[in-house]
Amino acid sequence: MSSGWEVRMSNSKRLPYFFNAETKESRWEAPPGLTEQDIKALPGAPILGRPQVDNPSTGQIKASHLLVKHRGSRRPSSWKESTITRTKEEAIAILEQYQREIHAASNKAEKFGQLAREHSDCSSHSADGDLGFFGRNQMQKPFEDAAFALQVKEISGIVSTDSGVHLIMRTA
């Protein structure tokens, strides 16, 4: 029986939390009705017992991102807009424009940071999109797969997750 729950890592607090992919509910405490054995069997559960340190020697990478949310995002609001109404297609078009601006820039990393600071719908905008170090099973799977596939200083194509659409730049 699938409960729909999984364990994810909060980017802002750097702590694990429980997320229900079916209902989109998230909570810090274990969901009621799940036994300790059920919790240990959840996708992402191994991060519950790990110390949360930024240590690249443990297989972690560092990345920044530029997130554009849309009305289908799991939380369609941000520091810029209390209610995001754009479609996913409109969000992708916005990111495509940012891609062109980054590609045309002489310093791509600097331009990426500037655009993330000014336009990203993530709270990491205040740090130029910097998410810090993270390892496997700490990010949504499409984001993780794209970030780990990049070389340092390389920027991804558009990546779609439950949070919205992203450009990702691996920084370490």
Secondary structure, DSSP 8 states (H G I E B T S, - for coil): ----EEEEE-TTT--EEEEETTT--EESS--TT--HHHHHTSTTGGGGGS-----GGGT-EEEEEEEE--TTSSS---SS-SS----HHHHHHHHHHHHHHHHH-SSHHHHHHHHHHHH-SSGGGGGTTEEEEE-TTSS-HHHHHHHHHS-TT-B---EEETTEEEEEEE--
